[in-house]
Amino acid sequence: MKTLVAFLFLGSLGLAWCNPGAFNIARTGEASQSSNFYIATPIAYASKAIDSVKDTNWYNGFCTHTNYDLSPWWRLDMKVTYKVKTVVLTGRSDSAMERMMDAEVRIGNSPDNNNPVCGKVTQITDPKTTFSCNGMEGRYVSVVIPKRAEYMSICELEVYGDPVIHFTYY
């Protein structure tokens, strides 16, 4: 029995080692957005997109929401640079999915959201869109609806990848 337990434990370590990037990096970051939607008090803060609650009904209180902004944005500061493999963007399913059409997911080191585009929302039949970012490097992941006045609401944003490790040789 001890051998089986040891094997299972070591085997799970092997799986974790062989599957880097399986941890949702977004959970450890800091989120901000262009504005906070108000109904008497602000209720749809940027941090709600990284709380790991995947409820897509905004009325349940687990999604972000901006005001009606020109080029609204939401940004994640991951604090260090990552090679981002995948971003999963989950919007609302209760209504207003069309608001996210043409939203761009950007990754890079510029805190002003002026980073390269990993992908763009091109369908609104499913609130979840997965983007393959192929190791794009950056400290920031942002979602921007460019050149349009719109509300933006994100229910969850997940980021998967690996930290960029810089070696110093002496």
C-alpha positions as YAML, in Angstrom:
chain: A
units: angstrom
residues:
- id: 1
  name: MET
  ca: [0.00, 0.00, 0.00]
- id: 2
  name: LYS
  ca: [2.85, 2.42, 0.87]
- id: 3
  name: THR
  ca: [4.39, 1.73, -2.53]
- id: 4
  name: LEU
  ca: [1.13, 2.56, -4.29]
- id: 5
  name: VAL
  ca: [0.72, 5.81, -2.35]
- id: 6
  name: ALA
  ca: [4.33, 6.80, -3.09]
- id: 7
  name: PHE
  ca: [3.85, 5.95, -6.77]
- id: 8
  name: LEU
  ca: [0.64, 7.98, -6.98]
- id: 9
  name: PHE
  ca: [2.27, 10.96, -5.23]
- id: 10
  name: LEU
  ca: [5.38, 10.86, -7.40]
- id: 11
  name: GLY
  ca: [3.25, 10.30, -10.48]
- id: 12
  name: SER
  ca: [1.21, 13.42, -9.72]
- id: 13
  name: LEU
  ca: [4.43, 15.39, -9.33]
- id: 14
  name: GLY
  ca: [5.48, 14.11, -12.72]
- id: 15
  name: LEU
  ca: [2.20, 15.24, -14.25]
- id: 16
  name: ALA
  ca: [2.61, 18.69, -12.74]
- id: 17
  name: TRP
  ca: [6.18, 18.87, -14.02]
- id: 18
  name: CYS
  ca: [5.20, 17.73, -17.52]
- id: 19
  name: ASN
  ca: [2.28, 20.14, -17.76]
- id: 20
  name: PRO
  ca: [3.74, 23.58, -17.08]
- id: 21
  name: GLY
  ca: [1.38, 26.50, -17.40]
- id: 22
  name: ALA
  ca: [-1.60, 24.61, -15.98]
- id: 23
  name: PHE
  ca: [-1.99, 27.23, -13.24]
- id: 24
  name: ASN
  ca: [-4.26, 30.22, -13.90]
- id: 25
  name: ILE
  ca: [-1.76, 33.10, -13.63]
- id: 26
  name: ALA
  ca: [-4.54, 35.71, -13.58]
- id: 27
  name: ARG
  ca: [-5.49, 34.77, -10.01]
- id: 28
  name: THR
  ca: [-2.24, 36.23, -8.66]
- id: 29
  name: GLY
  ca: [-2.38, 39.49, -10.63]
- id: 30
  name: GLU
  ca: [-3.98, 42.87, -10.15]
- id: 31
  name: ALA
  ca: [-6.89, 44.01, -12.33]
- id: 32
  name: SER
  ca: [-8.03, 47.48, -13.38]
- id: 33
  name: GLN
  ca: [-10.49, 48.86, -15.92]
- id: 34
  name: SER
  ca: [-11.40, 52.10, -17.67]
- id: 35
  name: SER
  ca: [-14.30, 52.84, -15.27]
- id: 36
  name: ASN
  ca: [-16.64, 51.20, -12.76]
- id: 37
  name: PHE
  ca: [-20.33, 50.94, -13.53]
- id: 38
  name: TYR
  ca: [-22.44, 52.49, -10.76]
- id: 39
  name: ILE
  ca: [-25.89, 51.65, -9.46]
- id: 40
  name: ALA
  ca: [-25.92, 53.75, -6.29]
- id: 41
  name: THR
  ca: [-22.50, 52.23, -5.46]
- id: 42
  name: PRO
  ca: [-19.87, 50.65, -7.72]
- id: 43
  name: ILE
  ca: [-20.56, 46.93, -7.91]
- id: 44
  name: ALA
  ca: [-18.65, 45.62, -10.90]
- id: 45
  name: TYR
  ca: [-14.98, 46.07, -10.08]
- id: 46
  name: ALA
  ca: [-12.21, 44.82, -12.36]
- id: 47
  name: SER
  ca: [-11.09, 42.22, -9.80]
- id: 48
  name: LYS
  ca: [-14.30, 40.25, -10.30]
- id: 49
  name: ALA
  ca: [-12.85, 38.93, -13.59]
- id: 50
  name: ILE
  ca: [-10.07, 37.11, -11.72]
- id: 51
  name: ASP
  ca: [-12.01, 35.72, -8.75]
- id: 52
  name: SER
  ca: [-12.30, 32.23, -10.36]
- id: 53
  name: VAL
  ca: [-16.12, 32.38, -10.26]
- id: 54
  name: LYS
  ca: [-17.35, 31.50, -13.74]
- id: 55
  name: ASP
  ca: [-20.95, 32.65, -13.31]
- id: 56
  name: THR
  ca: [-21.90, 34.35, -16.59]
- id: 57
  name: ASN
  ca: [-25.04, 36.07, -15.32]
- id: 58
  name: TRP
  ca: [-24.03, 39.66, -14.48]
- id: 59
  name: TYR
  ca: [-27.02, 40.08, -12.18]
- id: 60
  name: ASN
  ca: [-25.53, 37.50, -9.78]
- id: 61
  name: GLY
  ca: [-22.68, 39.91, -9.04]
- id: 62
  name: PHE
  ca: [-19.59, 38.08, -10.28]
- id: 63
  name: CYS
  ca: [-18.76, 40.04, -13.46]
- id: 64
  name: THR
  ca: [-17.04, 43.34, -14.18]
- id: 65
  name: HIS
  ca: [-18.80, 46.23, -15.89]
- id: 66
  name: THR
  ca: [-17.54, 49.57, -17.18]
- id: 67
  name: ASN
  ca: [-19.50, 52.70, -17.93]
- id: 68
  name: TYR
  ca: [-20.32, 53.57, -21.54]
- id: 69
  name: ASP
  ca: [-16.72, 54.48, -22.44]
- id: 70
  name: LEU
  ca: [-15.01, 55.27, -25.70]
- id: 71
  name: SER
  ca: [-12.59, 52.35, -26.21]
- id: 72
  name: PRO
  ca: [-13.31, 50.68, -22.87]
- id: 73
  name: TRP
  ca: [-10.56, 48.47, -21.46]
- id: 74
  name: TRP
  ca: [-9.80, 45.95, -18.74]
- id: 75
  name: ARG
  ca: [-6.19, 45.13, -17.77]
- id: 76
  name: LEU
  ca: [-4.37, 42.48, -15.77]
- id: 77
  name: ASP
  ca: [-0.94, 43.26, -14.31]
- id: 78
  name: MET
  ca: [0.75, 39.90, -13.76]
- id: 79
  name: LYS
  ca: [3.64, 41.66, -11.94]
- id: 80
  name: VAL
  ca: [6.32, 39.75, -13.89]
- id: 81
  name: THR
  ca: [6.77, 38.80, -17.54]
- id: 82
  name: TYR
  ca: [5.19, 35.57, -18.78]
- id: 83
  name: LYS
  ca: [5.20, 33.62, -22.02]
- id: 84
  name: VAL
  ca: [1.43, 33.47, -22.45]
- id: 85
  name: LYS
  ca: [0.17, 30.34, -24.14]
- id: 86
  name: THR
  ca: [-3.59, 30.67, -23.68]
- id: 87
  name: VAL
  ca: [-6.12, 33.29, -22.60]
- id: 88
  name: VAL
  ca: [-9.72, 32.30, -21.87]
- id: 89
  name: LEU
  ca: [-12.15, 35.22, -21.92]
- id: 90
  name: THR
  ca: [-15.64, 34.62, -20.54]
- id: 91
  name: GLY
  ca: [-18.30, 37.27, -21.01]
- id: 92
  name: ARG
  ca: [-21.94, 37.49, -20.11]
- id: 93
  name: SER
  ca: [-24.58, 34.98, -21.16]
- id: 94
  name: ASP
  ca: [-27.61, 36.71, -19.62]
- id: 95
  name: SER
  ca: [-27.70, 39.45, -22.26]
- id: 96
  name: ALA
  ca: [-25.46, 41.95, -24.03]
- id: 97
  name: MET
  ca: [-23.00, 39.41, -25.49]
- id: 98
  name: GLU
  ca: [-22.86, 41.54, -28.65]
- id: 99
  name: ARG
  ca: [-21.04, 44.27, -26.70]
- id: 100
  name: MET
  ca: [-17.86, 42.15, -26.70]
- id: 101
  name: MET
  ca: [-17.78, 41.76, -30.50]
- id: 102
  name: ASP
  ca: [-14.38, 42.88, -31.86]
- id: 103
  name: ALA
  ca: [-12.83, 43.10, -28.39]
- id: 104
  name: GLU
  ca: [-9.08, 42.55, -28.63]
- id: 105
  name: VAL
  ca: [-6.91, 40.58, -26.21]
- id: 106
  name: ARG
  ca: [-3.50, 42.24, -26.04]
- id: 107
  name: ILE
  ca: [-0.29, 41.05, -24.40]
- id: 108
  name: GLY
  ca: [2.90, 42.99, -23.75]
- id: 109
  name: ASN
  ca: [4.94, 45.14, -21.41]
- id: 110
  name: SER
  ca: [3.19, 48.47, -21.98]
- id: 111
  name: PRO
  ca: [0.80, 49.45, -19.16]
- id: 112
  name: ASP
  ca: [-1.20, 51.67, -21.53]
- id: 113
  name: ASN
  ca: [-2.83, 48.71, -23.37]
- id: 114
  name: ASN
  ca: [-0.86, 49.52, -26.52]
- id: 115
  name: ASN
  ca: [0.47, 45.98, -26.91]
- id: 116
  name: PRO
  ca: [0.39, 43.37, -29.69]
- id: 117
  name: VAL
  ca: [-2.95, 41.64, -30.29]
- id: 118
  name: CYS
  ca: [-3.19, 37.96, -29.44]
- id: 119
  name: GLY
  ca: [-6.73, 37.61, -30.73]
- id: 120
  name: LYS
  ca: [-10.09, 39.23, -31.30]
- id: 121
  name: VAL
  ca: [-13.64, 38.23, -30.37]
- id: 122
  name: THR
  ca: [-15.27, 37.25, -33.66]
- id: 123
  name: GLN
  ca: [-18.28, 35.28, -32.41]
- id: 124
  name: ILE
  ca: [-20.87, 35.94, -29.75]
- id: 125
  name: THR
  ca: [-22.80, 32.66, -29.74]
- id: 126
  name: ASP
  ca: [-20.78, 31.38, -26.75]
- id: 127
  name: PRO
  ca: [-19.73, 33.61, -23.83]
- id: 128
  name: LYS
  ca: [-16.36, 31.80, -23.63]
- id: 129
  name: THR
  ca: [-13.61, 32.49, -26.18]
- id: 130
  name: THR
  ca: [-10.21, 30.79, -26.02]
- id: 131
  name: PHE
  ca: [-7.19, 32.48, -27.58]
- id: 132
  name: SER
  ca: [-3.94, 30.67, -28.41]
- id: 133
  name: CYS
  ca: [-1.22, 33.25, -27.86]
- id: 134
  name: ASN
  ca: [1.75, 30.98, -28.74]
- id: 135
  name: GLY
  ca: [4.10, 32.22, -26.03]
- id: 136
  name: MET
  ca: [3.63, 35.97, -26.50]
- id: 137
  name: GLU
  ca: [5.70, 37.68, -23.83]
- id: 138
  name: GLY
  ca: [4.39, 40.34, -21.52]
- id: 139
  name: ARG
  ca: [3.58, 41.56, -18.05]
- id: 140
  name: TYR
  ca: [0.12, 42.85, -19.03]
- id: 141
  name: VAL
  ca: [-2.94, 41.19, -20.55]
- id: 142
  name: SER
  ca: [-5.64, 43.61, -21.58]
- id: 143
  name: VAL
  ca: [-9.02, 43.44, -23.25]
- id: 144
  name: VAL
  ca: [-9.86, 46.50, -25.33]
- id: 145
  name: ILE
  ca: [-12.85, 47.40, -27.49]
- id: 146
  name: PRO
  ca: [-11.08, 49.84, -29.82]
- id: 147
  name: LYS
  ca: [-12.59, 52.98, -31.37]
- id: 148
  name: ARG
  ca: [-16.14, 52.37, -30.18]
- id: 149
  name: ALA
  ca: [-18.22, 53.70, -27.30]
- id: 150
  name: GLU
  ca: [-19.45, 50.66, -25.41]
- id: 151
  name: TYR
  ca: [-19.99, 49.01, -22.06]
- id: 152
  name: MET
  ca: [-17.56, 46.18, -21.29]
- id: 153
  name: SER
  ca: [-18.38, 43.30, -19.00]
- id: 154
  name: ILE
  ca: [-16.08, 40.35, -18.27]
- id: 155
  name: CYS
  ca: [-17.15, 37.46, -16.05]
- id: 156
  name: GLU
  ca: [-13.80, 35.66, -15.97]
- id: 157
  name: LEU
  ca: [-10.39, 35.94, -17.58]
- id: 158
  name: GLU
  ca: [-7.89, 33.10, -17.29]
- id: 159
  name: VAL
  ca: [-4.24, 33.23, -18.36]
- id: 160
  name: TYR
  ca: [-2.00, 30.18, -18.80]
- id: 161
  name: GLY
  ca: [1.70, 30.22, -19.54]
- id: 162
  name: ASP
  ca: [5.16, 30.17, -18.04]
- id: 163
  name: PRO
  ca: [7.28, 32.83, -16.38]
- id: 164
  name: VAL
  ca: [10.12, 34.28, -18.42]
- id: 165
  name: ILE
  ca: [13.33, 33.44, -16.63]
- id: 166
  name: HIS
  ca: [16.33, 35.66, -17.25]
- id: 167
  name: PHE
  ca: [19.75, 34.24, -16.47]
- id: 168
  name: THR
  ca: [22.69, 36.39, -15.52]
- id: 169
  name: TYR
  ca: [26.07, 34.95, -16.39]
- id: 170
  name: TYR
  ca: [29.19, 35.98, -14.50]
...
